[in-house]
Amino acid sequence: MLIEMIEKRIPNHENVRDERVRSAYGKAASFVGIGCNVLLFAGKLLVGTLSGSVSITADAVNNLSDASSSVVSLLGFKMADKPADAEHPYGHGRYEYLSGLMVAVMILVIGVELLKSSIEKILSPTPVIFSWVTVGVLAASIAVKLWMAMFNRTIGKKIDSQTLAATADDSRNDVISTSAVLLATILAHFTGLTLDGYMGVAVAVFILFSGFGLVKDTIDPMLGSAPSEEEVSAIRRKIMTYPGVLGTHDLMVHDYGPGRQFASVHVEMAASEDPLVSHDVIDNIERDFLHDERLHLVVHYDPVVTDDPRVPVMRAFIAEIAAGLHPRMTIHDLRMVPGNTHTNIVFDCVVPFDMTMDEGEIRRRISEAVAAQYPNYYCVITTERSFVGQKK
């Protein structure tokens, strides 16, 4: 219901690739997070103070940190929405990653403080005053956090937001931690077991765990993490649908914030084709990616000899040798340069990052395997790494 109300207030809400639409969704989700968490903080703080429960108070402070996180996320969406300028020609999209990092640091600091106070509670326990009002507040908190987790996950998936996905995970963790506090409160009333401090430690551990996970998730894209395998496969599949395209390689994707990606790729086309025709196809590829995917793609044209019957045979032969050294090793840009006494086989070899064999050994093994079958063929190999990562 709330998501439908938000969509009605966002013009062209279905076009989530539009940076303005995406920002509007993010801001709306942040405002909802601020409101819900402030209400939860006030209710739990009151109950925790009246009952003397450090675990409930700890859970209240956790909700306050969540509200602060939503404020930072809101600022991140607003600053990321700034248009590109002369100093930042790629835009300001990485502000969203920076806001996520700030949230993570805040969570870690609060987690440490709550861990200290909970340990003190274990060392010096005090009785917790039980009331069904306390149980009601905690149960209501669990229900609200479950809803917030689903709300943020739905919008996060809709706009592909790492920040909202992390917020959804944090809400899910809050459900677990608040359930632990509720359990401790009920057990203390019916059994007399003093578990308040221990549950407070558990809440603090969950907060710290969430903070460390968020740090990793926000730092990775700023460090230049590889794009997902699904994204890489989708780009390659689309390029291969264009007429005259024989293959692609050397794909590089640069992330300047959600919805702000730039990429370059080499596209192999027949050398015998009219260059003007090939160039027209390349122009269409670049224009279509910008229009359909909002991806700024630069395509490099690689002419491939297709009228020499030896080339595809040799390419398949060497590709099989490479795959024998590592199942994800590939070759590209193979060409044959004949001479009076020998023929040079010139090509590039893409080496997986988990390859234990050094590059000199790789070149030697491939060259020896080719020479064993073709004594007058010499390999001229350039080894390189994939900039989109090669995973299992």
Disulfide bonds with the S-S distance in Angstrom:
none
